[in-house]
Amino acid sequence: MKPRLVMFDMAGTTVFDRGGIARVMSDFFKEYGFEIPPGAFIPWMGSPPEFVVNRSLRRVGDDRAENPAFVAETVVKLDATLNAYFADEAIPVPGAMSVFSVLKQNGIFVVLDTCLNRHVADHILEKLKWKGGIIDWTVAGNEVNKPKPNPQMVFEAMKRFAVDNPAHVAKVGDTPNDLLMGNISGCGWVVGVTEGTHSREALMPYPHTHLVANINHLPALLLED
């Protein structure tokens, strides 16, 4: 059996990221006078920017973490910083277009999900020229009430493409939140990618059906008889 729908995470899974976003976030908070090493952000990859800002402020003991207005203002600035980063660094994972094409040729819907906000996601999609039928749909973090690892993104995609059983969905991502979302929603395939932001060892403890180095392994995995 093959899936009817495959949901891919963006940064780290289909969009190249070997720690670049974490370094950008570290540099961003230096402007506030906070020294947070890039490695501190890795466990937060796959989380919404509001969460990242809140946890960063808590880490340095800044009580503005509990100030929603300040957090929201900081998220706007962080989004602008990420937009500037992706203007130069939005690079597809090698083979991504081919993987999308093979899946679509086999009648499988291709969806991208991200905890980044919509305008950042659109900036990446435009840079990569992934609009206009390359993929079927995208869902961003600020378009759902509960982002990863809550299953709402999966259920929204299922509703959009009339997939009535999550067992017919494959969730693919490079973070623990991706694997948790796939597991909680009951996806038939929960595939961790180990060449993104998290290693095989880091993803191993989280629920999954498969771990692969990168998405180029997916057609053989998902289309096998």
Kinemage of the C-alpha trace (Angstrom):
@kinemage 1
@onewidth
@group {chain A} dominant
@subgroup {mainchain}
@vectorlist {calphas} color= white
{ca met a 1} P 0.000 0.000 0.000
{ca lys a 2} L 1.246 3.475 -0.815
{ca pro a 3} L 0.212 6.675 0.979
{ca arg a 4} L -2.322 9.060 -0.480
{ca leu a 5} L -0.600 12.095 1.026
{ca val a 6} L 2.950 12.867 2.139
{ca met a 7} L 3.615 15.765 4.526
{ca phe a 8} L 7.170 17.081 4.495
{ca asp a 9} L 8.696 19.466 6.976
{ca met a 10} L 10.477 22.370 5.291
{ca ala a 11} L 13.704 23.595 6.951
{ca gly a 12} L 16.060 20.684 7.521
{ca thr a 13} L 13.994 18.175 5.556
{ca thr a 14} L 13.277 19.623 2.119
{ca val a 15} L 15.142 22.926 2.556
{ca phe a 16} L 18.826 22.574 3.398
{ca asp a 17} L 19.752 23.393 7.000
{ca arg a 18} L 22.869 22.155 8.727
{ca gly a 19} L 22.688 24.478 11.705
{ca gly a 20} L 22.329 27.733 9.793
{ca ile a 21} L 19.014 28.703 11.367
{ca ala a 22} L 20.367 28.020 14.852
{ca arg a 23} L 23.349 30.286 14.143
{ca val a 24} L 21.038 33.022 12.865
{ca met a 25} L 18.964 32.804 16.034
{ca ser a 26} L 22.073 32.923 18.207
{ca asp a 27} L 23.282 36.056 16.406
{ca phe a 28} L 19.800 37.574 16.622
{ca phe a 29} L 19.699 37.336 20.410
{ca lys a 30} L 23.225 38.734 20.688
{ca glu a 31} L 21.689 42.020 19.532
{ca tyr a 32} L 19.661 41.934 22.755
{ca gly a 33} L 22.822 41.310 24.754
{ca phe a 34} L 22.120 37.609 25.272
{ca glu a 35} L 24.762 34.947 24.719
{ca ile a 36} L 22.894 31.818 23.638
{ca pro a 37} L 25.022 29.277 21.754
{ca pro a 38} L 23.634 27.900 18.483
{ca gly a 39} L 23.424 24.414 19.954
{ca ala a 40} L 20.844 25.594 22.473
{ca phe a 41} L 18.372 26.174 19.649
{ca ile a 42} L 18.634 22.696 18.120
{ca pro a 43} L 16.123 21.063 20.516
{ca trp a 44} L 13.673 23.856 19.652
{ca met a 45} L 13.809 23.300 15.898
{ca gly a 46} L 10.328 22.458 14.645
{ca ser a 47} L 8.770 24.750 17.250
{ca pro a 48} L 6.912 28.012 16.531
{ca pro a 49} L 8.900 31.253 16.784
{ca glu a 50} L 6.843 32.371 19.785
{ca phe a 51} L 8.047 29.297 21.652
{ca val a 52} L 11.666 29.915 20.646
{ca val a 53} L 11.550 33.545 21.793
{ca asn a 54} L 9.865 32.619 25.078
{ca arg a 55} L 12.351 29.844 25.848
{ca ser a 56} L 15.309 32.029 24.878
{ca leu a 57} L 14.231 34.789 27.230
{ca arg a 58} L 13.622 32.291 30.009
{ca arg a 59} L 17.048 30.782 29.469
{ca val a 60} L 18.731 34.115 30.185
{ca gly a 61} L 16.378 34.982 33.042
{ca asp a 62} L 14.595 37.831 31.262
{ca asp a 63} L 11.122 38.250 32.748
{ca arg a 64} L 9.873 39.729 29.461
{ca ala a 65} L 9.316 36.097 28.496
{ca glu a 66} L 5.967 36.487 30.250
{ca asn a 67} L 5.104 39.680 28.357
{ca pro a 68} L 3.014 38.650 25.300
{ca ala a 69} L 3.426 42.042 23.620
{ca phe a 70} L 7.220 41.932 23.881
{ca val a 71} L 7.334 38.331 22.672
{ca ala a 72} L 5.129 39.218 19.680
{ca glu a 73} L 7.297 42.252 18.859
{ca thr a 74} L 10.430 40.107 19.048
{ca val a 75} L 8.883 37.452 16.794
{ca val a 76} L 8.255 40.103 14.120
{ca lys a 77} L 11.928 41.088 14.246
{ca leu a 78} L 13.039 37.451 14.223
{ca asp a 79} L 10.846 36.771 11.181
{ca ala a 80} L 12.490 39.684 9.363
{ca thr a 81} L 15.906 38.272 10.237
{ca leu a 82} L 14.909 34.837 8.931
{ca asn a 83} L 13.584 36.382 5.716
{ca ala a 84} L 16.939 38.063 5.165
{ca tyr a 85} L 18.731 34.779 5.856
{ca phe a 86} L 16.596 32.766 3.448
{ca ala a 87} L 17.028 35.389 0.724
{ca asp a 88} L 20.548 33.987 0.358
{ca glu a 89} L 20.345 30.598 2.023
{ca ala a 90} L 17.087 29.034 0.775
{ca ile a 91} L 18.603 25.988 -0.897
{ca pro a 92} L 16.638 22.831 -1.676
{ca val a 93} L 17.841 19.516 -0.349
{ca pro a 94} L 19.458 17.754 -3.338
{ca gly a 95} L 16.858 15.687 -5.165
{ca ala a 96} L 13.828 17.338 -3.565
{ca met a 97} L 12.178 18.290 -6.852
{ca ser a 98} L 12.657 14.781 -8.201
{ca val a 99} L 11.113 13.242 -5.088
{ca phe a 100} L 8.098 15.553 -5.314
{ca ser a 101} L 7.680 14.716 -8.993
{ca val a 102} L 7.848 10.945 -8.495
{ca leu a 103} L 5.284 11.049 -5.708
{ca lys a 104} L 2.903 13.236 -7.694
{ca gln a 105} L 3.273 10.993 -10.755
{ca asn a 106} L 2.069 8.160 -8.535
{ca gly a 107} L -1.051 10.075 -7.532
{ca ile a 108} L 0.220 11.117 -4.103
{ca phe a 109} L -0.504 14.590 -2.728
{ca val a 110} L 2.619 16.493 -1.637
{ca val a 111} L 2.228 18.914 1.277
{ca leu a 112} L 4.838 21.012 3.082
{ca asp a 113} L 4.418 21.993 6.717
{ca thr a 114} L 6.436 24.397 8.829
{ca cys a 115} L 6.295 26.122 12.188
{ca leu a 116} L 7.644 29.252 10.509
{ca asn a 117} L 5.079 31.966 9.922
{ca arg a 118} L 3.319 32.205 6.551
{ca his a 119} L 5.220 35.170 5.130
{ca val a 120} L 8.550 33.488 5.925
{ca ala a 121} L 7.350 30.230 4.353
{ca asp a 122} L 6.164 32.089 1.246
{ca his a 123} L 9.515 33.845 1.007
{ca ile a 124} L 11.233 30.443 0.909
{ca leu a 125} L 8.764 28.993 -1.608
{ca glu a 126} L 9.195 31.963 -3.937
{ca lys a 127} L 12.980 31.789 -3.670
{ca leu a 128} L 12.925 28.071 -4.540
{ca lys a 129} L 10.244 28.511 -7.229
{ca trp a 130} L 8.175 25.788 -5.564
{ca lys a 131} L 4.835 27.416 -6.299
{ca gly a 132} L 2.659 26.716 -9.314
{ca gly a 133} L 2.058 23.002 -9.002
{ca ile a 134} L 5.425 21.774 -7.747
{ca ile a 135} L 3.707 20.963 -4.476
{ca asp a 136} L 0.013 20.685 -3.727
{ca trp a 137} L -0.288 22.735 -0.529
{ca thr a 138} L 1.598 24.258 2.383
{ca val a 139} L 0.546 24.945 5.952
{ca ala a 140} L 2.399 27.387 8.212
{ca gly a 141} L 2.599 27.647 11.967
{ca asn a 142} L 0.478 30.766 12.308
{ca glu a 143} L -2.345 29.191 10.275
{ca val a 144} L -3.257 26.654 12.948
{ca asn a 145} L -4.318 27.100 16.556
{ca lys a 146} L -1.936 24.421 17.787
{ca pro a 147} L 1.362 23.884 15.923
{ca lys a 148} L 3.656 20.859 16.114
{ca pro a 149} L 3.601 18.382 17.734
{ca asn a 150} L -0.179 18.815 17.863
{ca pro a 151} L -1.726 16.883 14.933
{ca gln a 152} L -3.838 19.800 13.656
{ca met a 153} L -1.591 20.376 10.625
{ca val a 154} L -1.996 16.749 9.557
{ca phe a 155} L -5.751 16.848 10.003
{ca glu a 156} L -6.050 20.107 8.041
{ca ala a 157} L -4.163 18.541 5.132
{ca met a 158} L -6.311 15.401 5.294
{ca lys a 159} L -9.465 17.503 5.206
{ca arg a 160} L -8.228 19.547 2.256
{ca phe a 161} L -7.489 16.466 0.148
{ca ala a 162} L -10.349 14.276 1.394
{ca val a 163} L -8.090 11.697 3.023
{ca asp a 164} L -10.282 10.099 5.662
{ca asn a 165} L -7.736 7.882 7.409
{ca pro a 166} L -4.367 9.044 8.813
{ca ala a 167} L -3.035 5.561 8.100
{ca his a 168} L -2.914 6.742 4.468
{ca val a 169} L -0.619 9.677 5.355
{ca ala a 170} L 3.184 9.730 5.581
{ca lys a 171} L 4.778 12.361 7.828
{ca val a 172} L 8.416 13.160 7.088
{ca gly a 173} L 10.650 15.445 9.127
{ca asp a 174} L 14.006 16.003 10.794
{ca thr a 175} L 12.914 16.984 14.319
{ca pro a 176} L 11.370 15.224 17.311
{ca asn a 177} L 8.278 17.414 16.895
{ca asp a 178} L 7.785 16.047 13.368
{ca leu a 179} L 7.924 12.465 14.596
{ca leu a 180} L 5.653 13.207 17.538
{ca met a 181} L 3.107 14.909 15.280
{ca gly a 182} L 3.076 11.953 12.921
{ca asn a 183} L 2.682 9.505 15.773
{ca ile a 184} L -0.014 11.445 17.623
{ca ser a 185} L -2.056 11.854 14.436
{ca gly a 186} L -1.798 8.141 13.634
{ca cys a 187} L 0.097 8.452 10.351
{ca gly a 188} L 0.837 5.163 8.644
{ca trp a 189} L 4.417 6.246 7.972
{ca val a 190} L 6.420 8.393 10.377
{ca val a 191} L 9.793 8.961 8.757
{ca gly a 192} L 12.698 10.727 10.407
{ca val a 193} L 15.384 12.373 8.275
{ca thr a 194} L 18.813 12.195 9.887
{ca glu a 195} L 20.804 14.586 7.691
{ca gly a 196} L 18.868 17.656 8.854
{ca thr a 197} L 19.045 19.338 12.251
{ca his a 198} L 18.982 16.105 14.289
{ca ser a 199} L 21.155 13.015 14.046
{ca arg a 200} L 19.946 9.418 13.947
{ca glu a 201} L 20.910 9.084 17.609
{ca ala a 202} L 18.869 12.160 18.538
{ca leu a 203} L 15.767 10.949 16.673
{ca met a 204} L 15.965 7.299 17.681
{ca pro a 205} L 14.105 7.682 21.023
{ca tyr a 206} L 11.069 9.254 19.343
{ca pro a 207} L 8.252 7.212 17.764
{ca his a 208} L 8.850 6.447 14.104
{ca thr a 209} L 8.345 3.772 11.499
{ca his a 210} L 11.532 4.537 9.572
{ca leu a 211} L 14.703 6.611 9.784
{ca val a 212} L 16.412 7.581 6.528
{ca ala a 213} L 19.402 9.752 5.733
{ca asn a 214} L 17.465 12.077 3.420
{ca ile a 215} L 14.278 12.302 1.401
{ca asn a 216} L 15.813 10.676 -1.677
{ca his a 217} L 15.128 7.332 -0.006
{ca leu a 218} L 11.377 7.979 0.142
{ca pro a 219} L 10.165 6.833 -3.301
{ca ala a 220} L 11.616 3.353 -2.790
{ca leu a 221} L 10.250 3.253 0.747
{ca leu a 222} L 6.755 4.572 0.068
{ca leu a 223} L 6.146 3.015 -3.335
{ca glu a 224} L 7.369 -0.477 -2.568
{ca asp a 225} L 4.902 -3.275 -3.315
